Structures are given as structure tokens and as C-alpha cells.
């Protein structure tokens, strides 16, 4: 039996944990010669009542166009930093619910493997914040590799 993913998806939320997943995406891409897709999903605008739950670094006053341009700039800076050359990498900024947009993108682009970093929240944090990674695993149209920073590591740089 041969396992040979041709298209790999690495969704990033630009969090400090996100590059941990990039290490795996880079290793799989380089080892398998797969096409790499990198996306960032901008969640829907929130009401002022809901905005108080956001981290302070999230800009809630940007227009959608400004926010998309800002995120695209961050992606354009991130790709060479994480993957060296960005040739052969498909990069997109999308709007929507992160887990469902990631799963829809994976289905539409016929992605073979999703690699996503997870915070590994438990207890009350998990109940209140939820887990995007968990929802991706439950709904993805393909296998999902979840990468936890504190877990055992098999990528050697």
C-alpha cells in the first residue's frame, strides 16, 4: 500500500502556535512533492456585545476589503518565512466560519490531507471557546493531521 497525498492544506490563523503546523506541512510537501495550499479564514464580523470576547490584537474596525488586504499581506510575508520559495504554493484569504470554510475549501480543491495546529484546550476553555481543529476533524472530506506543540514531534529540521 502506498500513501501519496498530492494536495496538502495548511490553514493558518496567524497565532504563535500556527508555525508548528507549518513545519509538518513543509516536511510533507518536501518529502512527498505535494502541492501545498495555505489559507487564512477571516471569521464573520461580530456584534459589539460579542467583540468583548476577542483578543485585543484583533482589529474589529477594519472594512472587509482592508482586512482581506491586511491578511493577504501577512500571508505573503509568512510563506517565504515558513516555506522558503513560495512557488507551487496556492494561497488564499477567505471569509466565513473557519472550520466550515476550511472543510469546504478542502472539498472544492480536492485536498488529500489537512494539517492543522491545535491548542489542545480542555475543560472550561474547550467548552467556551470550542475547538476549530476538532470540528475540522469531524467534518473534513479527507484525513486530518492535528499537531499539538506539546506532543511528541517527528519532524526533524
C-alpha positions in Angstrom: 0.0 0.0 0.0 1.3 3.5 -0.9 0.2 6.7 0.7 0.8 9.7 -1.5 -1.2 12.9 -0.8 -0.9 15.1 -3.9 -2.6 18.2 -2.4 -2.0 19.3 1.2 -3.8 22.1 3.0 -2.3 24.1 5.9 -4.8 26.6 7.3 -3.3 29.3 9.5 -4.8 31.7 12.0 -1.5 33.6 12.4 -1.4 32.5 16.0 2.0 31.7 17.7 1.1 28.0 17.5 0.4 28.1 13.8 4.0 27.8 12.6 4.2 24.4 14.4 1.7 23.1 11.9 3.7 24.7 9.1 6.7 22.6 10.0 4.7 19.5 9.3 3.2 20.9 6.1 6.6 21.8 4.8 8.0 18.3 5.7 5.2 16.5 4.0 5.3 18.8 0.9 9.1 18.4 0.6 9.1 14.6 1.2 6.1 13.8 -1.0 6.4 16.5 -3.6 2.8 17.5 -3.0 1.1 20.8 -3.9 0.7 22.9 -0.8 -2.4 25.1 -0.2 -2.2 27.7 2.6 -5.4 29.6 3.6 -6.4 32.0 6.2 -10.1 32.3 7.1 -11.4 35.7 8.3 -14.4 35.0 10.6 -17.6 36.9 10.2 -18.0 40.4 11.7 -19.1 40.3 15.3 -21.7 42.4 17.1 -20.3 44.8 19.7 -21.6 42.5 22.5 -19.6 39.6 21.1 -16.5 41.7 20.4 -15.6 41.9 24.1 -14.5 38.2 23.9 -11.9 38.8 21.2 -8.2 39.2 21.9 -7.2 42.8 21.9 -5.0 42.4 18.8 -8.0 41.6 16.5 -8.9 44.7 14.5 -12.7 44.9 14.6 -13.0 48.3 12.9 -11.4 47.3 9.6 -13.6 47.0 6.5 -13.7 43.6 4.8 -11.6 44.8 2.0 -8.9 46.3 4.3 -9.0 43.2 6.5 -8.6 40.9 3.4 -5.7 43.0 2.1 -4.0 43.0 5.5 -4.3 39.2 5.9 -3.1 38.7 2.3 0.0 40.8 3.1 0.6 38.7 6.2 0.3 35.5 4.1 2.7 36.9 1.5 5.2 37.6 4.3 4.6 34.3 6.0 5.1 32.0 3.0 8.7 32.7 2.3 9.5 32.7 6.1 7.9 29.2 6.6 8.5 27.5 3.2 11.4 29.3 1.5 10.3 29.7 -2.0 6.6 30.1 -2.4 6.5 28.6 -5.9 4.0 25.8 -6.1 2.0 27.1 -3.1 -1.6 28.1 -3.6 -2.5 30.9 -1.0 -6.0 32.2 -0.3 -7.7 34.5 2.1 -11.4 33.5 2.7 -14.3 34.9 4.7 -16.5 32.6 6.8 -16.7 30.3 9.8 -13.2 29.0 10.0 -13.8 25.2 10.4 -16.6 25.1 7.7 -14.6 27.3 5.3 -11.6 25.0 5.7 -13.7 21.9 5.1 -15.4 23.5 2.0 -12.1 24.6 0.6 -10.7 21.1 1.1 -13.6 19.5 -0.7 -13.6 22.1 -3.6 -9.8 21.8 -4.1 -9.8 18.0 -3.7 -7.3 18.2 -0.8 -5.8 14.9 0.2 -4.6 15.9 3.7 -5.2 18.8 6.1 -2.5 19.7 8.6 -3.7 21.9 11.4 -2.2 23.0 14.7 -4.3 22.6 17.8 -4.1 24.4 21.1 -5.3 21.3 22.9 -7.7 23.2 25.1 -9.6 21.1 27.7 -12.3 21.7 30.3 -14.0 25.1 30.5 -11.8 26.7 27.9 -12.8 24.0 25.4 -16.5 24.4 26.3 -16.4 28.2 26.0 -14.0 28.6 23.0 -14.6 25.3 21.2 -12.1 23.7 19.0 -11.8 24.6 15.4 -9.4 21.7 14.9 -12.0 19.3 16.4 -14.7 20.5 14.0 -12.3 20.2 11.1 -11.6 16.5 12.0 -15.3 15.8 12.4 -16.3 17.4 9.1 -13.3 17.2 6.7 -13.6 15.4 3.4 -10.1 13.9 3.9 -7.7 12.8 6.6 -6.6 15.5 9.1 -3.3 15.6 10.9 -3.6 17.6 14.1 -0.3 19.0 15.5 0.0 19.8 19.2 3.0 21.8 20.3 3.5 19.8 23.5 3.1 16.5 21.8 5.8 14.1 20.5 7.5 15.5 17.4 8.7 13.5 14.4 9.7 16.4 12.1 13.5 16.9 12.1 14.9 20.1 10.7 
